[in-house]
């Protein structure tokens, strides 16, 4: 049976679509919910995301060998994010981590925990670590930047510039959300993510995406650490070349009633809808201040001042990753 959050029973809840099935897209007023988040209020139900824990005295030194981030001396309570790459440097997993001094907690995209756990288990060897799927016991909830809400005592918290992610015992999900109110759907959080140019695995990535294309160098990839799978590609592109594609932010024509969906072709406006495809829309959203916006992945040599078409929608681009 597919997952269904108890918060979907709240008044006005509208279920989200892939990849966020199981939680609410919104609770009846998308723009109000966005403004609530932007003002530091509300709580976002992310209980559909996978939760994986690693325990054992070797956990940080072991993870350090496998992921793109420097975590061998990760301080308790310090949030970070990391990737796991293929041997060719393509992005396979995105991890959002924090260590509490005894356990490394991470949340991951829906539908990816099984493959992640299988990979981690295959790499344990003689290290003193234990990997566990904690999704059935813990739910992720998000508090926006500026929120003055308290986290329950003993709960692991990832605090970043964009807000706090709490690993909340599932039995407390409904009561905690009710104590804070109002509940905010994932579409509001996605609109703010697009505004902040933040990539997401499975939306901004495909089977050949490398970290440089999305601006993940620095935030999720540490360039001064030891060997990990895919490091040769990371170093080579960073030192000797440029990535083949780059992430851009799009201001979409507000007169269109529809948003271009994930995968919508991006072309030069001057070439029209029959022109050569130069990229694709990765995520689009309606923003409470900016109107319709999107992220897209385009070929590196697309001029930064070129007017674009996302499907049949006119789009003005802003540079996220330099060509």
C-alpha positions as CSV (number, residue, x, y, z in Angstrom):
1,X,0.0,0.0,0.0
2,X,1.3,3.5,-0.9
3,X,2.0,5.9,1.9
4,X,-0.7,8.4,2.9
5,X,0.1,11.1,5.6
6,X,-2.4,11.5,8.4
7,X,-2.2,15.3,7.6
8,X,-4.1,14.6,4.4
9,X,-7.2,14.4,6.6
10,X,-6.9,18.1,7.4
11,X,-9.5,20.5,6.0
12,X,-8.8,21.6,2.4
13,X,-5.9,19.1,1.9
14,X,-5.2,18.3,-1.8
15,X,-2.9,15.4,-2.4
16,X,0.4,16.1,-4.1
17,X,1.5,14.4,-7.4
18,X,4.8,12.6,-8.1
19,X,7.4,12.7,-6.7
20,X,5.6,13.9,-3.6
21,X,2.6,11.5,-3.4
22,X,1.4,10.8,0.1
23,X,1.5,14.3,1.5
24,X,-0.5,17.5,0.7
25,X,0.3,19.7,-2.3
26,X,-1.6,22.5,-0.5
27,X,-4.5,23.1,1.9
28,X,-6.6,25.3,-0.2
29,X,-4.7,28.5,-0.6
30,X,-1.3,28.1,-2.2
31,X,-0.2,31.8,-2.1
32,X,-1.2,32.2,1.5
33,X,0.8,29.2,2.4
34,X,3.8,30.5,0.5
35,X,3.6,33.9,2.3
36,X,3.3,32.0,5.6
37,X,6.5,30.1,4.9
38,X,8.3,33.2,3.7
39,X,7.3,35.0,6.9
40,X,8.7,32.1,9.0
41,X,5.4,30.5,9.9
42,X,3.8,27.1,9.4
43,X,5.1,23.6,9.1
44,X,5.6,21.4,6.0
45,X,4.8,17.7,6.1
46,X,7.6,15.8,4.5
47,X,6.8,12.5,6.0
48,X,6.9,10.8,2.6
49,X,10.6,11.1,2.5
50,X,12.9,8.3,3.4
51,X,14.9,8.4,6.7
52,X,18.1,6.4,7.0
53,X,20.4,6.3,10.0
54,X,24.0,5.2,10.5
55,X,25.4,4.3,13.9
56,X,28.6,2.9,15.1
57,X,32.0,4.4,16.1
58,X,33.3,4.4,12.5
59,X,30.2,6.0,11.0
60,X,31.7,9.4,10.0
61,X,35.0,8.1,8.8
62,X,33.2,5.5,6.8
63,X,30.7,7.9,5.3
64,X,33.5,10.2,4.4
65,X,34.9,7.6,2.1
66,X,31.6,7.1,0.2
67,X,30.1,10.6,-0.2
68,X,31.1,13.9,-1.8
69,X,31.1,15.9,1.4
70,X,33.8,16.2,4.1
71,X,32.2,14.6,7.2
72,X,35.0,12.8,9.0
73,X,35.0,15.6,11.7
74,X,31.4,16.6,11.4
75,X,30.4,18.3,14.6
76,X,27.2,17.2,16.3
77,X,24.2,19.3,15.2
78,X,26.0,20.7,12.1
79,X,23.8,20.2,9.0
80,X,25.2,19.3,5.7
81,X,24.3,17.7,2.4
82,X,26.1,15.3,0.2
83,X,25.9,13.2,-3.0
84,X,26.7,9.7,-4.0
85,X,28.1,9.5,-7.5
86,X,28.5,6.7,-10.0
87,X,32.0,5.8,-11.1
88,X,31.6,8.2,-14.0
89,X,30.6,11.1,-11.7
90,X,26.9,11.0,-12.4
91,X,24.6,11.8,-9.5
92,X,22.9,8.8,-8.0
93,X,21.8,9.9,-4.5
94,X,21.3,13.2,-2.6
95,X,21.6,13.0,1.2
96,X,20.6,15.6,3.8
97,X,22.5,14.9,6.9
98,X,23.1,15.7,10.5
99,X,24.9,13.9,13.3
100,X,23.8,14.0,16.9
101,X,27.0,12.6,18.4
102,X,25.8,9.0,18.3
103,X,23.8,8.7,15.1
104,X,24.0,10.1,11.6
105,X,20.6,11.0,10.4
106,X,19.7,11.6,6.8
107,X,16.6,12.1,4.7
108,X,16.4,11.3,1.1
109,X,14.0,11.5,-1.9
110,X,10.9,9.3,-2.0
111,X,11.6,6.0,-3.6
112,X,15.4,6.2,-3.2
113,X,16.1,4.8,0.3
114,X,16.1,1.1,-0.8
115,X,18.8,1.6,-3.4
116,X,20.8,3.8,-1.0
117,X,20.6,1.3,1.8
118,X,21.6,-1.5,-0.5
119,X,24.7,0.4,-1.7
120,X,25.7,1.4,1.9
121,X,25.3,-2.2,3.1
122,X,27.5,-3.4,0.2
123,X,30.3,-1.0,1.3
124,X,30.4,-1.9,5.1
125,X,33.3,-4.4,4.9
126,X,35.1,-4.4,8.2
127,X,33.9,-1.0,9.4
128,X,32.0,-0.8,12.7
129,X,28.8,0.7,11.4
130,X,25.1,-0.2,11.2
131,X,22.8,1.1,8.6
132,X,19.0,1.2,9.3
133,X,15.8,2.2,7.5
134,X,14.1,4.4,10.1
135,X,11.3,5.7,7.9
136,X,8.6,3.7,9.7
137,X,9.6,5.3,13.0
138,X,10.5,8.8,12.0
139,X,8.8,11.5,9.8
140,X,10.5,14.6,8.4
141,X,8.9,17.9,8.9
142,X,10.2,21.3,7.8
143,X,10.1,24.6,9.7
144,X,11.0,27.6,7.6
145,X,13.8,30.1,8.2
146,X,12.7,32.5,10.9
147,X,10.4,30.1,12.6
148,X,10.3,30.5,16.4
149,X,8.7,27.1,16.9
150,X,10.5,24.8,19.4
151,X,11.7,21.3,18.3
152,X,10.6,18.6,20.7
153,X,13.3,17.6,23.2
154,X,15.5,14.8,21.9
155,X,14.6,15.2,18.2
156,X,17.4,15.4,15.7
157,X,17.4,18.7,13.8
158,X,19.0,19.8,10.6
159,X,19.3,23.6,10.7
160,X,20.2,25.4,7.5
161,X,19.8,28.9,6.0
162,X,16.5,27.7,4.5
163,X,15.0,26.4,7.7
164,X,15.0,23.3,10.0
165,X,14.3,19.7,9.2
166,X,13.1,17.7,12.1
167,X,13.3,13.9,12.4
168,X,10.1,13.5,14.4
169,X,8.7,10.3,15.9
170,X,5.8,9.4,13.6
171,X,3.4,9.1,16.5
172,X,3.9,12.8,17.2
173,X,3.3,14.0,13.7
174,X,-0.3,15.0,14.0
175,X,-0.1,16.6,17.4
176,X,3.1,18.5,16.6
177,X,1.6,19.9,13.4
178,X,-1.6,20.9,15.2
179,X,0.4,22.7,17.9
180,X,2.1,24.9,15.3
181,X,-0.4,25.4,12.5
182,X,-1.0,26.3,9.9
183,X,0.0,23.3,7.9
184,X,1.6,24.2,4.6
185,X,1.7,22.0,1.5
186,X,4.8,21.0,-0.5
187,X,3.9,23.2,-3.5
188,X,4.7,26.3,-1.3
189,X,8.0,24.8,-0.3
190,X,8.8,23.9,-3.9
191,X,8.1,27.5,-5.1
192,X,10.5,28.8,-2.5
193,X,13.1,26.2,-3.5
194,X,12.8,27.2,-7.2
195,X,13.2,30.9,-6.2
196,X,16.4,30.0,-4.3
197,X,17.7,28.0,-7.3
198,X,18.2,24.9,-5.2
199,X,18.3,21.6,-7.2
200,X,16.5,18.5,-6.3
201,X,17.4,14.9,-7.2
202,X,15.1,13.4,-9.8
203,X,13.8,16.8,-11.0
204,X,16.9,18.8,-11.8
205,X,18.8,15.6,-12.5
206,X,18.7,12.8,-15.1
207,X,20.9,9.8,-15.6
208,X,23.9,11.8,-16.8
209,X,23.8,14.9,-14.5
210,X,27.1,15.8,-12.8
211,X,27.3,18.1,-9.8
212,X,28.8,21.1,-11.6
213,X,25.8,21.5,-13.8
214,X,23.5,22.3,-10.9
215,X,25.7,24.4,-8.7
216,X,26.2,21.6,-6.2
217,X,30.0,22.2,-6.0
218,X,30.7,23.7,-2.6
219,X,27.3,23.0,-1.0
220,X,27.2,19.2,-1.5
221,X,30.6,18.5,-3.0
222,X,33.8,19.3,-1.0
223,X,36.8,19.8,-3.4
224,X,39.5,19.3,-0.8
225,X,38.8,15.8,0.5
226,X,40.1,12.3,-0.2
227,X,39.0,9.8,-2.7
228,X,35.4,8.8,-3.3
229,X,33.6,7.2,-6.2
230,X,33.3,9.6,-9.1
231,X,35.9,12.0,-7.8
232,X,38.0,11.9,-10.9
233,X,35.2,13.3,-13.0
234,X,34.5,16.0,-10.4
235,X,38.2,17.1,-10.3
236,X,38.7,16.9,-14.0
237,X,35.7,19.1,-14.9
238,X,36.5,21.5,-12.1
239,X,40.2,21.9,-13.0
240,X,40.3,21.4,-16.8
241,X,36.9,22.0,-18.3
242,X,33.3,23.1,-18.1
243,X,30.2,21.0,-17.6
244,X,28.1,20.3,-20.8
245,X,25.0,21.8,-19.3
246,X,24.0,24.5,-16.8
247,X,21.1,25.2,-14.5
248,X,19.1,28.4,-15.3
249,X,16.3,30.2,-13.6
250,X,13.3,31.2,-15.8
251,X,10.8,34.0,-15.5
252,X,7.8,32.6,-17.4
253,X,5.2,34.6,-19.3
254,X,2.5,35.3,-16.8
255,X,-0.3,35.4,-19.4
256,X,-0.2,31.6,-19.9
257,X,-2.7,29.7,-17.8
258,X,-0.6,26.5,-17.7
259,X,2.9,25.9,-16.4
260,X,5.4,23.9,-18.5
261,X,5.8,20.6,-16.8
262,X,9.0,18.6,-16.0
263,X,10.7,17.6,-19.2
264,X,9.2,20.4,-21.4
265,X,11.6,21.2,-24.2
266,X,13.5,24.5,-24.0
267,X,14.4,26.3,-27.2
268,X,15.6,29.7,-28.4
269,X,12.6,32.0,-28.7
270,X,13.8,33.3,-32.1
271,X,13.7,29.7,-33.5
272,X,10.1,29.1,-32.4
273,X,8.5,25.9,-31.3
274,X,10.1,24.0,-34.1
275,X,13.6,25.0,-33.2
276,X,16.3,22.7,-31.9
277,X,15.9,21.6,-28.3
278,X,18.6,23.1,-26.1
279,X,17.4,21.7,-22.7
280,X,14.3,21.0,-20.6
281,X,12.3,22.4,-17.8
282,X,13.1,20.6,-14.5
283,X,10.7,22.3,-12.0
284,X,8.0,25.0,-12.5
285,X,6.0,26.8,-9.9
286,X,3.7,29.7,-9.2
287,X,5.3,32.2,-6.8
288,X,3.3,34.6,-4.7
289,X,5.5,37.5,-5.7
290,X,7.4,36.5,-8.8
291,X,4.6,34.9,-10.7
292,X,5.3,31.8,-12.8
293,X,8.9,30.7,-12.5
294,X,11.0,27.6,-13.3
295,X,14.3,26.0,-13.3
296,X,15.7,24.4,-16.4
297,X,18.8,22.6,-17.5
298,X,20.2,23.9,-20.8
299,X,23.3,23.4,-22.9
300,X,26.3,25.4,-21.6
301,X,26.7,27.4,-24.8
302,X,23.2,28.9,-24.8
303,X,23.8,32.6,-24.6
304,X,23.0,34.0,-21.1
305,X,21.0,36.8,-22.6
306,X,19.0,34.7,-25.0
307,X,15.2,34.8,-24.8
308,X,13.9,31.2,-24.5
309,X,10.7,29.2,-25.0
310,X,9.7,26.6,-22.5
311,X,7.3,24.6,-24.7
312,X,5.1,27.4,-26.0
313,X,5.7,29.7,-23.1
314,X,8.1,32.7,-23.4
315,X,10.8,32.7,-20.8
316,X,13.5,35.1,-19.7
317,X,16.5,33.5,-18.1
318,X,18.8,34.3,-15.1
319,X,22.1,32.6,-14.7
320,X,22.5,30.1,-11.9
321,X,25.5,28.2,-13.1
322,X,28.1,30.2,-15.1
323,X,28.7,29.0,-18.6
